[in-house]
Amino acid sequence: MDYTLFKRKVNDFIGFDLNSYKQKQMYRRLNSLIARLNVKTFADYFNLIKNDPSKLEEFKNFVTINVTEFFRNPEKFDDLIQFVLPELIKNSHNGLKIWSAGCSLGAEAYTLSIIMQENFRFVPYSIIATDIDEEILKKAKLGVYMENEIRNIPKHILNKYFTQNDKGGAIQENVKKNVTFKKNNLLQDIFERDFDLILCRNVVIYFTEETKNILYKKFYDSLKANGILFVGGTENILNSKELGFIVPKPFFYKKAK
């Protein structure tokens, strides 16, 4: 089995389209993973992930880069709190509809819920958090995190919104109640519409430029007029103007009317 056939079989098996990723990087990373497992061919590796749930989960995590962190790039969340959210709230009549796309273990979605409760507690809001990996979503719904995953959260936030123990902490129900987790394949599924704010941060790092452009266009179509797309700190959208965005702040892309 060559790499081309492996990609097709993976797509048929779990709906992961490896053609949407940068080919040289993905091929190199997969070969490195296979070598670590002492697997000789792509055929052997496909049989392994097909028959061993733990290896399949490892493969999914490897491809989708399940990195999760509360208040990642805090200066950007300061911009969100001070400039972006107040403007969105001013233009909204029924509260905010927010989407955390590629949510991994849910830290970003819960960060947003904490921000809303801490800074805009009289504003209604709903947060949809999506990921392609169902096992990751199960963990995200639990909202339980190890000590190293919550160590950068300010102490007053930890005390107010987490139930802590010697191993870490659990998100309190008042934070979880406005967050809904759903399975979604960003590369294949139809998106909901009328979002005020979409976050897709550190998800597209290995995507091809063509795939990124398709995805950003889908996000644009899913935003309300004047809605905001918030991307990661290394993910400038080079053709943002052509897509219809304006840039009020670095890494925040506003859908023009």
VOPAGU-2260 file (C-alpha; in pm, 1 decimal, decimal comma):
REM VOPAGU-2260
SITE   aa  ch    i         X         Y         Z
SITE  MET   A    0       0,0       0,0       0,0
SITE  ASP   A    1     147,9     334,9     -99,8
SITE  TYR   A    2      80,2     667,4      72,3
SITE  THR   A    3    -191,4     764,8    -178,3
SITE  LEU   A    4    -391,1     449,5    -106,1
SITE  PHE   A    5    -333,2     492,5     268,3
SITE  LYS   A    6    -482,8     842,7     253,3
SITE  ARG   A    7    -788,4     714,4      68,2
SITE  LYS   A    8    -843,4     430,5     314,4
SITE  VAL   A    9    -810,0     666,8     612,1
SITE  ASN   A   10   -1068,6     900,7     460,3
SITE  ASP   A   11   -1308,7     610,8     399,7
SITE  PHE   A   12   -1250,7     475,2     751,9
SITE  ILE   A   13   -1271,6     785,7     973,2
SITE  GLY   A   14   -1342,1    1081,1     741,8
SITE  PHE   A   15    -997,3    1242,0     777,8
SITE  ASP   A   16    -891,9    1390,9     443,2
SITE  LEU   A   17    -513,0    1391,4     461,9
SITE  ASN   A   18    -499,2    1560,4     119,6
SITE  SER   A   19    -604,9    1882,2     293,5
SITE  TYR   A   20    -277,8    1889,8     486,5
SITE  LYS   A   21      62,8    2002,1     362,1
SITE  GLN   A   22     180,3    1684,8     193,9
SITE  LYS   A   23     554,3    1690,6     261,0
SITE  GLN   A   24     505,2    1774,4     627,4
SITE  MET   A   25     230,5    1518,2     683,2
SITE  TYR   A   26     422,8    1245,5     498,8
SITE  ARG   A   27     734,9    1318,0     703,3
SITE  ARG   A   28     545,4    1327,7    1033,4
SITE  LEU   A   29     359,8    1003,7     958,2
SITE  ASN   A   30     680,9     824,8     864,2
SITE  SER   A   31     831,0     939,6    1193,1
SITE  LEU   A   32     529,0     808,8    1385,7
SITE  ILE   A   33     533,4     475,6    1202,3
SITE  ALA   A   34     906,6     435,5    1270,1
SITE  ARG   A   35     852,8     495,0    1642,3
SITE  LEU   A   36     596,6     214,3    1643,0
SITE  ASN   A   37     831,0     -23,6    1458,1
SITE  VAL   A   38     575,4     -58,6    1177,4
SITE  LYS   A   39     726,7    -122,4     835,9
SITE  THR   A   40     460,2     -18,1     581,7
SITE  PHE   A   41     153,5     202,6     545,8
SITE  ALA   A   42     -51,3    -115,4     496,2
SITE  ASP   A   43      65,7    -249,5     832,7
SITE  TYR   A   44      -2,4      83,2     999,8
SITE  PHE   A   45    -352,6     106,5     854,6
SITE  ASN   A   46    -431,3    -243,5     984,0
SITE  LEU   A   47    -298,0    -137,3    1323,7
SITE  ILE   A   48    -521,1     169,4    1356,8
SITE  LYS   A   49    -816,5     -23,0    1215,1
SITE  ASN   A   50    -790,6    -297,7    1476,4
SITE  ASP   A   51    -647,2    -122,0    1782,5
SITE  PRO   A   52    -867,8     157,4    1926,6
SITE  SER   A   53    -579,9     301,5    2129,1
SITE  LYS   A   54    -362,2     334,1    1817,8
SITE  LEU   A   55    -651,8     489,0    1627,1
SITE  GLU   A   56    -691,8     745,8    1904,9
SITE  GLU   A   57    -317,9     814,0    1893,8
SITE  PHE   A   58    -340,0     867,7    1517,7
SITE  LYS   A   59    -632,9    1109,3    1551,1
SITE  ASN   A   60    -449,2    1310,1    1815,9
SITE  PHE   A   61    -138,9    1312,4    1598,2
SITE  VAL   A   62    -322,9    1447,9    1293,8
SITE  THR   A   63    -548,7    1699,8    1468,8
SITE  ILE   A   64    -289,3    1841,6    1711,4
SITE  ASN   A   65    -494,9    1829,9    2030,6
SITE  VAL   A   66    -334,7    2117,8    2216,5
SITE  THR   A   67    -553,7    2283,4    2476,7
SITE  GLU   A   68    -475,7    2576,6    2701,6
SITE  PHE   A   69    -679,8    2823,0    2905,1
SITE  PHE   A   70    -634,2    3190,7    2811,5
SITE  ARG   A   71    -376,9    3103,4    2542,4
SITE  ASN   A   72    -203,6    3425,8    2426,0
SITE  PRO   A   73    -352,6    3634,0    2711,6
SITE  GLU   A   74    -283,4    3965,4    2538,1
SITE  LYS   A   75    -520,1    3858,8    2260,1
SITE  PHE   A   76    -789,7    3775,0    2512,2
SITE  ASP   A   77    -734,7    4123,0    2658,9
SITE  ASP   A   78    -815,9    4263,4    2313,2
SITE  LEU   A   79   -1119,7    4036,4    2299,8
SITE  ILE   A   80   -1246,8    4163,4    2636,4
SITE  GLN   A   81   -1165,2    4531,7    2592,9
SITE  PHE   A   82   -1246,8    4592,8    2227,2
SITE  VAL   A   83   -1404,5    4304,1    2039,1
SITE  LEU   A   84   -1675,2    4174,4    2271,6
SITE  PRO   A   85   -1808,4    4519,9    2371,6
SITE  GLU   A   86   -1853,4    4605,9    2002,9
SITE  LEU   A   87   -2026,3    4273,9    1930,1
SITE  ILE   A   88   -2254,5    4317,8    2231,0
SITE  LYS   A   89   -2345,5    4672,1    2121,3
SITE  ASN   A   90   -2454,7    4539,7    1781,5
SITE  SER   A   91   -2638,6    4236,0    1917,8
SITE  HIS   A   92   -3002,9    4231,7    2022,3
SITE  ASN   A   93   -3039,8    3874,4    2148,2
SITE  GLY   A   94   -2705,7    3802,1    2312,7
SITE  LEU   A   95   -2401,4    3642,3    2154,1
SITE  LYS   A   96   -2370,6    3321,6    1954,2
SITE  ILE   A   97   -2010,7    3196,5    1968,9
SITE  TRP   A   98   -1831,7    2902,8    1807,0
SITE  SER   A   99   -1505,6    2745,1    1920,7
SITE  ALA   A  100   -1399,9    2547,3    1610,2
SITE  GLY   A  101   -1150,4    2266,4    1665,8
SITE  CYS   A  102   -1207,1    2289,2    2039,8
SITE  SER   A  103    -993,2    1991,4    2145,9
SITE  LEU   A  104   -1034,4    1935,8    2523,3
SITE  GLY   A  105   -1254,2    2242,9    2565,4
SITE  ALA   A  106   -1019,6    2487,7    2736,8
SITE  GLU   A  107   -1089,8    2762,7    2482,5
SITE  ALA   A  108   -1468,2    2721,7    2503,7
SITE  TYR   A  109   -1461,8    2729,4    2883,2
SITE  THR   A  110   -1226,9    3029,7    2874,5
SITE  LEU   A  111   -1490,2    3213,3    2669,5
SITE  SER   A  112   -1765,8    3117,7    2912,2
SITE  ILE   A  113   -1557,1    3241,1    3205,8
SITE  ILE   A  114   -1486,3    3568,3    3022,3
SITE  MET   A  115   -1856,4    3625,1    2959,9
SITE  GLN   A  116   -1949,4    3556,2    3322,1
SITE  GLU   A  117   -1662,3    3755,6    3463,9
SITE  ASN   A  118   -1695,3    4062,7    3239,4
SITE  PHE   A  119   -2039,8    4060,1    3075,1
SITE  ARG   A  120   -2256,2    3864,8    3316,5
SITE  PHE   A  121   -2584,5    4027,1    3214,5
SITE  VAL   A  122   -2536,1    3942,5    2845,7
SITE  PRO   A  123   -2701,5    3618,6    2723,9
SITE  TYR   A  124   -2463,9    3393,5    2533,1
SITE  SER   A  125   -2430,3    3046,0    2390,5
SITE  ILE   A  126   -2108,8    2870,6    2292,8
SITE  ILE   A  127   -2088,6    2582,7    2047,6
SITE  ALA   A  128   -1760,9    2390,6    2068,7
SITE  THR   A  129   -1680,4    2140,6    1794,6
SITE  ASP   A  130   -1413,3    1886,5    1715,2
SITE  ILE   A  131   -1374,9    1593,8    1477,0
SITE  ASP   A  132   -1266,5    1354,6    1755,2
SITE  GLU   A  133   -1552,1    1203,7    1958,8
SITE  GLU   A  134   -1322,8    1074,3    2235,2
SITE  ILE   A  135   -1175,9    1420,9    2283,3
SITE  LEU   A  136   -1528,2    1565,8    2300,0
SITE  LYS   A  137   -1623,4    1322,2    2576,8
SITE  LYS   A  138   -1331,1    1447,4    2784,2
SITE  ALA   A  139   -1415,0    1809,8    2703,6
SITE  LYS   A  140   -1772,3    1763,7    2826,5
SITE  LEU   A  141   -1643,0    1636,7    3161,3
SITE  GLY   A  142   -1441,8    1956,0    3208,4
SITE  VAL   A  143   -1181,0    1792,9    3431,8
SITE  TYR   A  144    -820,0    1909,4    3397,8
SITE  MET   A  145    -485,0    1811,4    3544,7
SITE  GLU   A  146    -283,8    2058,6    3749,8
SITE  ASN   A  147     -41,6    2131,8    3464,4
SITE  GLU   A  148    -336,3    2221,0    3235,5
SITE  ILE   A  149    -469,9    2491,1    3467,9
SITE  ARG   A  150    -148,1    2625,8    3617,1
SITE  ASN   A  151    -150,8    2947,1    3410,5
SITE  ILE   A  152    -503,4    3047,5    3511,2
SITE  PRO   A  153    -512,1    3346,3    3750,1
SITE  LYS   A  154    -573,6    3236,4    4108,3
SITE  HIS   A  155    -893,7    3435,7    4152,3
SITE  ILE   A  156   -1039,5    3274,4    3837,5
SITE  LEU   A  157    -942,0    2926,6    3958,4
SITE  ASN   A  158   -1103,3    2986,2    4295,6
SITE  LYS   A  159   -1421,8    3125,0    4143,8
SITE  TYR   A  160   -1488,8    2890,9    3850,7
SITE  PHE   A  161   -1313,8    2560,3    3932,2
SITE  THR   A  162   -1361,7    2293,0    4195,8
SITE  GLN   A  163   -1000,9    2216,0    4283,9
SITE  ASN   A  164    -824,2    1914,2    4430,2
SITE  ASP   A  165    -463,1    1798,8    4465,4
SITE  LYS   A  166    -459,1    1663,4    4107,0
SITE  GLY   A  167    -612,4    1960,8    3926,0
SITE  GLY   A  168    -961,8    2100,3    3892,8
SITE  ALA   A  169   -1306,1    2066,2    3739,5
SITE  ILE   A  170   -1506,7    2337,0    3565,3
SITE  GLN   A  171   -1811,0    2439,0    3768,0
SITE  GLU   A  172   -2158,3    2383,1    3627,2
SITE  ASN   A  173   -2237,0    2754,3    3594,1
SITE  VAL   A  174   -1954,4    2775,8    3337,2
SITE  LYS   A  175   -2046,6    2452,9    3157,2
SITE  LYS   A  176   -2418,6    2522,0    3119,4
SITE  ASN   A  177   -2377,4    2764,5    2826,8
SITE  VAL   A  178   -2132,8    2541,5    2635,2
SITE  THR   A  179   -2254,5    2272,1    2393,8
SITE  PHE   A  180   -2007,2    2024,0    2247,1
SITE  LYS   A  181   -2071,2    1872,5    1904,3
SITE  LYS   A  182   -1883,6    1660,2    1653,4
SITE  ASN   A  183   -1793,3    1851,1    1337,1
SITE  ASN   A  184   -1553,8    1792,3    1049,7
SITE  LEU   A  185   -1435,2    2137,0     943,0
SITE  LEU   A  186   -1326,0    2008,4     604,1
SITE  GLN   A  187   -1646,5    1826,4     511,2
SITE  ASP   A  188   -1948,8    1934,3     715,2
SITE  ILE   A  189   -2194,9    2217,8     656,7
SITE  PHE   A  190   -2156,8    2499,5     911,6
SITE  GLU   A  191   -2426,5    2667,2    1117,7
SITE  ARG   A  192   -2491,0    3035,9    1044,8
SITE  ASP   A  193   -2536,7    3366,0    1225,7
SITE  PHE   A  194   -2240,7    3354,4    1463,3
SITE  ASP   A  195   -2127,2    3675,6    1628,3
SITE  LEU   A  196   -1783,7    3532,7    1704,1
SITE  ILE   A  197   -1591,3    3233,0    1568,2
SITE  LEU   A  198   -1261,4    3117,8    1714,5
SITE  CYS   A  199   -1038,4    2889,4    1507,9
SITE  ARG   A  200    -695,9    2912,8    1667,3
SITE  ASN   A  201    -394,1    2691,4    1604,6
SITE  VAL   A  202    -606,3    2443,3    1408,5
SITE  VAL   A  203    -498,4    2508,6    1048,8
SITE  ILE   A  204    -120,3    2499,0    1096,2
SITE  TYR   A  205     -68,0    2194,4     870,5
SITE  PHE   A  206    -345,9    2269,8     620,4
SITE  THR   A  207    -263,3    2358,4     260,6
SITE  GLU   A  208    -321,9    2718,9     154,4
SITE  GLU   A  209    -609,7    2604,9     -65,8
SITE  THR   A  210    -774,8    2426,8     227,9
SITE  LYS   A  211    -726,7    2730,6     452,6
SITE  ASN   A  212    -892,4    2959,3     197,8
SITE  ILE   A  213   -1189,8    2725,9     161,4
SITE  LEU   A  214   -1223,6    2708,5     539,9
SITE  TYR   A  215   -1194,9    3085,0     592,1
SITE  LYS   A  216   -1461,0    3142,3     325,4
SITE  LYS   A  217   -1691,9    2899,9     508,1
SITE  PHE   A  218   -1628,4    3086,5     833,9
SITE  TYR   A  219   -1703,0    3417,8     659,3
SITE  ASP   A  220   -2035,9    3281,6     537,0
SITE  SER   A  221   -2120,1    3158,9     888,4
SITE  LEU   A  222   -2072,2    3498,4    1053,3
SITE  LYS   A  223   -2333,3    3767,1    1095,0
SITE  ALA   A  224   -2259,6    4102,9     934,8
SITE  ASN   A  225   -1987,6    4264,8    1150,0
SITE  GLY   A  226   -1913,4    3927,4    1311,1
SITE  ILE   A  227   -1556,0    3842,9    1406,5
SITE  LEU   A  228   -1324,5    3552,4    1323,3
SITE  PHE   A  229   -1047,8    3517,4    1585,3
SITE  VAL   A  230    -743,3    3317,8    1466,3
SITE  GLY   A  231    -417,9    3197,6    1622,0
SITE  GLY   A  232    -104,2    3401,9    1677,7
SITE  THR   A  233      77,0    3259,4    1373,3
SITE  GLU   A  234    -222,5    3250,0    1139,7
SITE  ASN   A  235    -247,9    3579,9     953,7
SITE  ILE   A  236    -502,0    3553,4     670,3
SITE  LEU   A  237    -297,7    3695,7     384,3
SITE  ASN   A  238    -590,7    3738,4     145,1
SITE  SER   A  239    -837,6    3861,9     406,1
SITE  LYS   A  240    -951,7    4156,6     193,0
SITE  GLU   A  241   -1034,5    3929,8    -100,9
SITE  LEU   A  242   -1238,8    3708,1     130,9
SITE  GLY   A  243   -1437,0    4011,0     252,1
SITE  PHE   A  244   -1276,6    4069,7     592,4
SITE  ILE   A  245   -1143,7    4388,5     745,0
SITE  VAL   A  246    -890,6    4377,2    1030,6
SITE  PRO   A  247    -978,8    4595,2    1332,1
SITE  LYS   A  248    -707,0    4429,1    1544,4
SITE  PRO   A  249    -429,8    4181,7    1458,4
SITE  PHE   A  250    -572,2    3826,9    1442,3
SITE  PHE   A  251    -932,0    3952,5    1452,6
SITE  TYR   A  252   -1110,6    3950,1    1116,2
SITE  LYS   A  253   -1439,2    4134,6    1081,2
SITE  LYS   A  254   -1701,8    4044,1     824,8
SITE  ALA   A  255   -1778,6    4359,7     631,0
SITE  LYS   A  256   -2146,1    4450,0     593,1
